[in-house]
Amino acid sequence: MRRALFTIFAAGFVAPASLAAPQVNTPTVGAHLAQTLCVQCHAVGTEAEKHSADPQAPRFVDVAHMPSTTELSLKVFLRSSHRNMPDFMLAPDEIDSLTAYVLGLRGK
């Protein structure tokens, strides 16, 4: 009896994988990261923003529309250091989120 109660009690704390942790690699999280980390140099929103703060920094919407921009190319870019950019150390889920956000700007 005691063992059965423990099994039932413990089973109540086991959540399915989809409920155990929130999805963190979403375009919404990517937009927040862009507004937090990238906006000092880049225009990170839609076409309504005319220019990036740094004229050398491309607008994210322009990056999204470049023929060479793919999910893989963005992820490699975000994992590499660049001479003209701060050396952010992003977690894999942050890279996934920023990638999803930038790719989502293609329709705008």
DSSP file (Angstrom, degrees, kcal/mol; ACC not computed):
  #  RESIDUE AA STRUCTURE BP1 BP2  ACC     N-H-->O    O-->H-N    N-H-->O    O-->H-N    TCO  KAPPA ALPHA  PHI   PSI    X-CA   Y-CA   Z-CA
    1    1 A M     >        0   0    0      0, 0.0     4,-2.3     0, 0.0     5,-0.2   0.000 360.0 360.0 360.0 -47.1    0.0    0.0    0.0
    2    2 A R  H  >  +     0   0    0      1,-0.2     4,-2.1     2,-0.2     5,-0.1   0.906 360.0  49.3 -60.7 -42.4    2.7    2.4    1.0
    3    3 A R  H  > S+     0   0    0      1,-0.2     4,-2.3     2,-0.2    -1,-0.2   0.895 109.2  52.2 -65.1 -40.6    4.6    1.7   -2.2
    4    4 A A  H  > S+     0   0    0      2,-0.2     4,-2.3     1,-0.2    -2,-0.2   0.896 109.2  50.0 -62.8 -41.4    1.5    2.2   -4.3
    5    5 A L  H  X S+     0   0    0     -4,-2.3     4,-2.9     2,-0.2    -1,-0.2   0.900 110.0  50.6 -64.6 -40.6    0.9    5.6   -2.7
    6    6 A F  H  X S+     0   0    0     -4,-2.1     4,-3.1     2,-0.2     5,-0.2   0.914 110.4  49.7 -62.8 -42.5    4.4    6.6   -3.4
    7    7 A T  H  X S+     0   0    0     -4,-2.3     4,-2.2     2,-0.2    -2,-0.2   0.922 114.1  44.4 -62.8 -44.8    4.1    5.6   -7.1
    8    8 A I  H  X S+     0   0    0     -4,-2.3     4,-1.2     2,-0.2    -2,-0.2   0.921 115.4  48.5 -65.6 -43.6    0.9    7.5   -7.5
    9    9 A F  H  < S+     0   0    0     -4,-2.9     4,-0.5     1,-0.2     3,-0.4   0.930 113.9  45.6 -62.5 -47.5    2.3   10.5   -5.6
   10   10 A A  H >< S+     0   0    0     -4,-3.1     3,-1.4     1,-0.2     4,-0.4   0.875 107.6  58.1 -65.1 -37.9    5.5   10.5   -7.7
   11   11 A A  H >< S+     0   0    0     -4,-2.2     3,-1.0     1,-0.3    -1,-0.2   0.810  96.3  64.3 -63.3 -29.1    3.6   10.1  -10.9
   12   12 A G  T 3< S+     0   0    0     -4,-1.2    -1,-0.3    -3,-0.4    -2,-0.2   0.737 101.4  50.5 -66.1 -22.1    1.7   13.3  -10.2
   13   13 A F  T <  S+     0   0    0     -3,-1.4     2,-0.7    -4,-0.5    -1,-0.2   0.460  87.4  94.9 -95.5  -3.3    5.0   15.2  -10.5
   14   14 A V    <   -     0   0    0     -3,-1.0     3,-0.0    -4,-0.4     6,-0.0  -0.810  58.8-169.4 -92.6 115.1    6.0   13.8  -13.8
   15   15 A A        -     0   0    0     -2,-0.7     5,-0.1     1,-0.1    -2,-0.1  -0.761  29.8 -99.6-102.3 149.1    4.9   16.2  -16.6
   16   16 A P    >>  -     0   0    0      0, 0.0     3,-1.8     0, 0.0     4,-1.7  -0.283  40.4-106.9 -58.3 153.7    4.9   15.4  -20.2
   17   17 A A  H 3> S+     0   0    0      1,-0.3     4,-1.0     2,-0.2    -2,-0.0   0.840 120.0  58.4 -54.7 -35.9    7.9   16.9  -22.0
   18   18 A S  H 34 S+     0   0    0      1,-0.2    -1,-0.3     2,-0.2     5,-0.1   0.732 115.0  36.1 -69.4 -20.3    5.7   19.5  -23.7
   19   19 A L  H <4 S+     0   0    0     -3,-1.8    -1,-0.2     1,-0.1    -2,-0.2   0.617 101.4  75.3-103.3 -16.4    4.6   20.7  -20.3
   20   20 A A  H  < S+     0   0    0     -4,-1.7    -2,-0.2     1,-0.2    -3,-0.1   0.888 108.6  13.4 -67.5 -40.2    7.8   20.3  -18.4
   21   21 A A  S  < S-     0   0    0     -4,-1.0    -1,-0.2     0, 0.0     3,-0.1  -0.999  81.7-114.7-139.0 138.5    9.6   23.3  -19.8
   22   22 A P        -     0   0    0      0, 0.0     2,-0.4     0, 0.0    -3,-0.1  -0.358  40.7 -99.3 -68.2 151.6    8.3   26.2  -21.9
   23   23 A Q        +     0   0    0      1,-0.2     3,-0.1    -5,-0.1    -5,-0.0  -0.580  42.0 177.3 -69.2 126.1    9.5   26.6  -25.5
   24   24 A V        +     0   0    0     -2,-0.4     2,-1.3     1,-0.2    -1,-0.2   0.580  61.0  77.8-108.3 -13.2   12.3   29.1  -25.5
   25   25 A N        +     0   0    0     71,-0.1    -1,-0.2     4,-0.1    69,-0.1  -0.597  68.4 126.4 -98.9  75.5   13.3   29.1  -29.1
   26   26 A T  S  > S-     0   0    0     -2,-1.3     4,-2.3    -3,-0.1    75,-0.2  -0.874  72.9-113.2-126.1 157.9   10.5   31.1  -30.5
   27   27 A P  H  > S+     0   0    0      0, 0.0     4,-2.6     0, 0.0     5,-0.2   0.834 116.9  58.7 -58.7 -31.8   10.4   34.2  -32.7
   28   28 A T  H  > S+     0   0    0      2,-0.2     4,-1.9     1,-0.2     5,-0.1   0.927 107.9  44.1 -64.5 -44.2    8.9   36.1  -29.8
   29   29 A V  H  > S+     0   0    0      1,-0.2     4,-2.5     2,-0.2    -1,-0.2   0.896 112.5  54.0 -65.6 -39.3   11.9   35.4  -27.6
   30   30 A G  H  X S+     0   0    0     -4,-2.3     4,-2.6    67,-0.3    -2,-0.2   0.888 106.3  51.7 -61.2 -40.2   14.1   36.2  -30.6
   31   31 A A  H  X S+     0   0    0     -4,-2.6     4,-2.5     2,-0.2    -1,-0.2   0.906 110.0  49.5 -63.0 -41.5   12.4   39.6  -31.0
   32   32 A H  H  X S+     0   0    0     -4,-1.9     4,-1.8     2,-0.2    -2,-0.2   0.923 111.4  48.6 -63.7 -43.7   13.1   40.3  -27.3
   33   33 A L  H  X>S+     0   0    0     -4,-2.5     4,-3.5     2,-0.2     5,-0.6   0.916 111.1  50.7 -61.7 -42.6   16.7   39.3  -27.6
   34   34 A A  I  X>S+     0   0    0     -4,-2.6     4,-1.6     1,-0.2     5,-1.5   0.918 111.2  47.9 -61.8 -43.4   17.1   41.5  -30.7
   35   35 A Q  I  <5S+     0   0    0     -4,-2.5    -1,-0.2     3,-0.2    -2,-0.2   0.806 119.4  41.0 -66.3 -28.9   15.5   44.5  -28.8
   36   36 A T  I  <5S+     0   0    0     -4,-1.8    -2,-0.2    -5,-0.2    -1,-0.2   0.893 131.5  17.2 -85.1 -43.6   17.8   43.8  -25.9
   37   37 A L  I  <5S+     0   0    0     -4,-3.5    -3,-0.2    -5,-0.2    -2,-0.2   0.773 128.8  34.3-103.7 -30.7   21.1   43.0  -27.6
   38   38 A C  I >X<S+     0   0    0     -4,-1.6     4,-2.9    -5,-0.6     3,-1.8   0.674  89.2  83.8-107.8 -20.7   21.1   44.2  -31.2
   39   39 A V  T 34<S+     0   0    0     -5,-1.5    14,-0.3     1,-0.3    -1,-0.1   0.689  76.4  74.5 -65.8 -19.3   19.0   47.4  -31.4
   40   40 A Q  T 34 S+     0   0    0      1,-0.1    -1,-0.3    -3,-0.1    -2,-0.1   0.791 121.4   9.8 -63.4 -25.1   22.0   49.6  -30.4
   41   41 A C  T <4 S+     0   0    0     -3,-1.8    13,-2.3     1,-0.1    16,-0.3   0.695 124.2  56.9-119.3 -38.4   23.4   49.0  -33.9
   42   42 A H  S  < S-     0   0    0     -4,-2.9     2,-0.8    10,-0.2    17,-0.2  -0.687  73.5-124.1-103.3 148.7   20.7   47.3  -36.0
   43   43 A A        +     0   0    0     -2,-0.3    17,-3.0    14,-0.3    18,-0.4  -0.848  35.8 179.8 -80.3 116.3   17.2   48.2  -37.0
   44   44 A V        +     0   0    0     -2,-0.8    -1,-0.1    15,-0.2    -9,-0.1   0.504  49.1  67.1-104.0  -5.5   15.6   45.0  -35.7
   45   45 A G  S    S-     0   0    0      1,-0.2    16,-0.4   -11,-0.1    -2,-0.1   0.208  91.5 -54.9 -95.6-145.1   11.9   45.5  -36.5
   46   46 A T    >   -     0   0    0     14,-0.1     3,-1.7    15,-0.1    -1,-0.2  -0.088  67.3 -76.1 -88.6-171.9    9.9   45.8  -39.7
   47   47 A E  T 3  S+     0   0    0     61,-0.5    -1,-0.1     1,-0.3    -2,-0.0   0.646 116.0  82.5 -63.1 -15.8   10.3   48.1  -42.7
   48   48 A A  T 3  S+     0   0    0      2,-0.0     2,-0.7     1,-0.0    -1,-0.3   0.799  76.3  78.3 -61.8 -27.1    8.8   51.0  -40.7
   49   49 A E    <   -     0   0    0     -3,-1.7    -6,-0.1     1,-0.2     3,-0.1  -0.752  69.4-166.7 -84.1 117.3   12.3   51.5  -39.2
   50   50 A K        +     0   0    0     -2,-0.7     2,-0.3     1,-0.1    -1,-0.2   0.895  59.9  15.6 -76.2 -40.7   14.2   53.3  -41.9
   51   51 A H        -     0   0    0     -9,-0.1     2,-0.2     7,-0.1    -1,-0.1  -0.949  69.7-116.2-137.8 152.2   17.8   53.1  -40.8
   52   52 A S        -     0   0    0     -2,-0.3   -10,-0.2     5,-0.2     7,-0.1  -0.531  33.8-117.3 -77.0 154.2   20.0   51.2  -38.4
   53   53 A A  S    S+     0   0    0    -14,-0.3   -11,-0.2    -2,-0.2   -12,-0.1   0.871 110.9  48.6 -59.7 -37.6   21.6   53.2  -35.6
   54   54 A D  S >  S-     0   0    0    -13,-2.3     3,-2.2     1,-0.1    -1,-0.2  -0.931  82.4-147.0-103.4 117.4   25.0   52.2  -37.1
   55   55 A P  T 3  S+     0   0    0      0, 0.0    -1,-0.1     0, 0.0    -3,-0.1   0.740  99.1  56.1 -58.1 -22.2   25.0   52.8  -40.8
   56   56 A Q  T 3  S+     0   0    0      2,-0.1   -14,-0.1    28,-0.0    28,-0.0   0.613  90.5  86.4 -83.0 -12.7   27.3   49.8  -41.3
   57   57 A A  S <  S-     0   0    0     -3,-2.2   -14,-0.3   -16,-0.3    -5,-0.2  -0.790  79.9-130.6 -93.7 120.1   24.9   47.5  -39.5
   58   58 A P        -     0   0    0      0, 0.0     2,-0.2     0, 0.0   -15,-0.1  -0.319  23.7-106.1 -68.6 150.4   22.2   46.0  -41.8
   59   59 A R     >  -     0   0    0    -17,-0.2     4,-2.1     1,-0.1     3,-0.4  -0.494  26.1-125.2 -69.1 144.6   18.6   46.1  -40.9
   60   60 A F  H  > S+     0   0    0    -17,-3.0     4,-2.6     1,-0.2     5,-0.2   0.867 111.3  57.0 -61.5 -36.4   17.3   42.7  -39.8
   61   61 A V  H  > S+     0   0    0    -18,-0.4     4,-1.1   -16,-0.4    -1,-0.2   0.865 107.4  48.9 -64.6 -33.9   14.5   42.8  -42.4
   62   62 A D  H  > S+     0   0    0     -3,-0.4     4,-0.5     2,-0.2    -2,-0.2   0.890 109.9  51.1 -70.3 -39.5   17.2   43.3  -45.1
   63   63 A V  H >< S+     0   0    0     -4,-2.1     3,-1.2     1,-0.2    -2,-0.2   0.915 106.8  55.3 -61.3 -42.1   19.2   40.4  -43.7
   64   64 A A  H 3< S+     0   0    0     -4,-2.6    -1,-0.2     1,-0.3    -2,-0.2   0.833 109.1  47.3 -60.4 -32.9   16.1   38.2  -43.8
   65   65 A H  H 3< S+     0   0    0     -4,-1.1    -1,-0.3    -3,-0.2    -2,-0.2   0.456  82.8 114.4 -91.8  -1.3   15.6   39.0  -47.5
   66   66 A M  S X< S-     0   0    0     -3,-1.2     3,-1.6    -4,-0.5    -3,-0.0  -0.496  70.3-132.0 -68.0 137.0   19.2   38.3  -48.6
   67   67 A P  T 3  S+     0   0    0      0, 0.0    -1,-0.1     0, 0.0    -4,-0.0   0.813 106.4  55.5 -59.2 -29.4   19.4   35.3  -50.9
   68   68 A S  T 3  S+     0   0    0      2,-0.0     2,-0.7     5,-0.0     5,-0.1   0.558  82.1 107.2 -81.8  -6.8   22.2   33.8  -48.8
   69   69 A T    <   +     0   0    0     -3,-1.6     2,-0.3    -6,-0.2     3,-0.0  -0.630  41.0 149.6 -80.2 116.2   20.2   34.0  -45.6
   70   70 A T     >  -     0   0    0     -2,-0.7     4,-2.3     1,-0.1     5,-0.2  -0.840  61.5-100.1-131.8 171.1   19.2   30.5  -44.5
   71   71 A E  H  > S+     0   0    0     -2,-0.3     4,-2.1     1,-0.2     5,-0.2   0.935 124.9  46.4 -58.2 -45.4   18.6   28.9  -41.1
   72   72 A L  H  > S+     0   0    0      1,-0.2     4,-2.5     2,-0.2     5,-0.2   0.921 110.5  51.1 -65.2 -44.4   22.0   27.4  -41.2
   73   73 A S  H  > S+     0   0    0      1,-0.2     4,-2.4     2,-0.2    -1,-0.2   0.895 111.6  48.1 -63.8 -38.5   23.8   30.5  -42.4
   74   74 A L  H  X S+     0   0    0     -4,-2.3     4,-2.8     2,-0.2    -1,-0.2   0.920 111.7  49.4 -65.7 -42.9   22.2   32.6  -39.6
   75   75 A K  H  X S+     0   0    0     -4,-2.1     4,-1.0    -5,-0.2    -2,-0.2   0.904 113.0  46.5 -65.0 -40.1   23.1   30.0  -36.9
   76   76 A V  H >X S+     0   0    0     -4,-2.5     4,-0.7     2,-0.2     3,-0.6   0.931 112.9  50.4 -65.3 -44.5   26.7   29.8  -38.1
   77   77 A F  H >< S+     0   0    0     -4,-2.4     3,-1.0     1,-0.2    -2,-0.2   0.922 109.8  49.8 -58.7 -45.5   26.9   33.6  -38.2
   78   78 A L  H 3< S+     0   0    0     -4,-2.8    12,-0.4     1,-0.3    -1,-0.2   0.685 110.5  50.8 -71.1 -17.2   25.6   33.9  -34.7
   79   79 A R  H << S+     0   0    0     -4,-1.0     2,-0.3    -3,-0.6    -1,-0.3   0.542 101.0  78.3 -92.7  -8.6   28.1   31.4  -33.4
   80   80 A S  S << S-     0   0    0     -3,-1.0     2,-0.2    -4,-0.7    -4,-0.0  -0.714  80.4-120.8-102.5 149.6   31.1   33.1  -35.0
   81   81 A S        -     0   0    0     -2,-0.3     2,-0.4     6,-0.1     6,-0.1  -0.619  26.5-158.5 -85.3 151.6   32.9   36.2  -33.8
   82   82 A H    >   -     0   0    0      3,-0.3     3,-1.5    -2,-0.2    -5,-0.0  -0.991  22.0-131.7-134.9 140.3   33.0   39.2  -36.0
   83   83 A R  T 3  S+     0   0    0     -2,-0.4    -1,-0.1     1,-0.3     4,-0.1   0.813 106.9  42.7 -60.5 -34.6   35.4   42.1  -36.0
   84   84 A N  T 3  S+     0   0    0      2,-0.1    -1,-0.3   -28,-0.0   -28,-0.0   0.271 107.5  69.2 -99.6  11.6   32.7   44.8  -36.2
   85   85 A M  S <  S-     0   0    0     -3,-1.5    -3,-0.3     3,-0.0     2,-0.0  -0.922  88.5 -98.5-128.1 152.5   30.3   43.3  -33.7
   86   86 A P        -     0   0    0      0, 0.0     2,-1.5     0, 0.0    -4,-0.1  -0.355  41.8-113.9 -61.1 151.5   30.3   42.7  -29.9
   87   87 A D        -     0   0    0     -6,-0.1     2,-0.2    -4,-0.1    -6,-0.1  -0.599  42.9-177.4 -92.6  76.0   31.3   39.2  -29.0
   88   88 A F        -     0   0    0     -2,-1.5     2,-0.9     1,-0.1    -3,-0.0  -0.538  21.6-145.2 -73.6 137.7   28.0   38.0  -27.5
   89   89 A M        -     0   0    0     -2,-0.2     2,-0.3     0, 0.0   -10,-0.1  -0.847  26.7-171.8-103.3  94.5   28.1   34.4  -26.2
   90   90 A L        -     0   0    0     -2,-0.9    -2,-0.0   -12,-0.4     0, 0.0  -0.663  21.3-122.5 -92.3 142.3   24.6   33.2  -27.0
   91   91 A A    >>  -     0   0    0     -2,-0.3     4,-2.3     1,-0.1     3,-0.6  -0.423  32.3-106.5 -73.3 155.7   23.1   29.9  -25.8
   92   92 A P  H 3> S+     0   0    0      0, 0.0     4,-2.3     0, 0.0     5,-0.1   0.869 121.6  51.4 -53.5 -39.5   21.9   27.5  -28.5
   93   93 A D  H 3> S+     0   0    0      2,-0.2     4,-2.0     1,-0.2     5,-0.1   0.841 108.6  51.7 -69.7 -30.6   18.3   28.2  -27.7
   94   94 A E  H <> S+     0   0    0     -3,-0.6     4,-2.7     2,-0.2     5,-0.2   0.894 109.6  49.6 -69.0 -39.7   18.9   32.0  -28.0
   95   95 A I  H  X S+     0   0    0     -4,-2.3     4,-2.5     2,-0.2    -2,-0.2   0.916 110.6  50.3 -63.2 -43.2   20.5   31.4  -31.4
   96   96 A D  H  X S+     0   0    0     -4,-2.3     4,-2.4    -5,-0.2    -2,-0.2   0.905 112.0  48.2 -60.1 -41.8   17.5   29.4  -32.4
   97   97 A S  H  X S+     0   0    0     -4,-2.0     4,-2.4     2,-0.2   -67,-0.3   0.925 112.2  46.9 -67.7 -45.7   15.2   32.1  -31.3
   98   98 A L  H  X S+     0   0    0     -4,-2.7     4,-2.7     2,-0.2     5,-0.2   0.908 112.7  51.2 -62.6 -40.6   17.0   34.9  -33.1
   99   99 A T  H  X S+     0   0    0     -4,-2.5     4,-2.6    -5,-0.2     5,-0.2   0.932 110.3  48.5 -60.8 -46.6   17.2   32.8  -36.2
  100  100 A A  H  X S+     0   0    0     -4,-2.4     4,-1.6     1,-0.2    -1,-0.2   0.889 112.5  49.6 -62.1 -39.2   13.4   32.2  -36.1
  101  101 A Y  H  X S+     0   0    0     -4,-2.4     4,-0.7   -75,-0.2    -2,-0.2   0.956 112.4  45.4 -64.7 -50.8   12.8   35.9  -35.6
  102  102 A V  H >< S+     0   0    0     -4,-2.7     3,-1.2     1,-0.2     4,-0.2   0.926 113.7  49.1 -61.2 -45.4   15.0   37.0  -38.5
  103  103 A L  H >< S+     0   0    0     -4,-2.6     3,-1.4     1,-0.3    -1,-0.2   0.840 105.1  60.2 -63.1 -31.3   13.6   34.4  -40.8
  104  104 A G  H >< S+     0   0    0     -4,-1.6     3,-0.8     1,-0.3    -1,-0.3   0.685  90.8  69.7 -69.2 -17.8   10.1   35.5  -39.8
  105  105 A L  G X< S+     0   0    0     -3,-1.2     3,-1.6    -4,-0.7    -1,-0.3   0.569  75.0  86.8 -76.1  -8.1   10.8   39.0  -41.0
  106  106 A R  G <  S+     0   0    0     -3,-1.4    -1,-0.2     1,-0.3    -2,-0.1   0.843  85.6  53.0 -60.9 -33.3   10.7   37.7  -44.6
  107  107 A G  G <         0   0    0     -3,-0.8    -1,-0.3     1,-0.2    -2,-0.1   0.449 360.0 360.0 -82.2   1.6    7.0   38.1  -44.8
  108  108 A K    <         0   0    0     -3,-1.6   -61,-0.5   -47,-0.1    -1,-0.2   0.417 360.0 360.0-108.5 360.0    7.1   41.7  -43.7
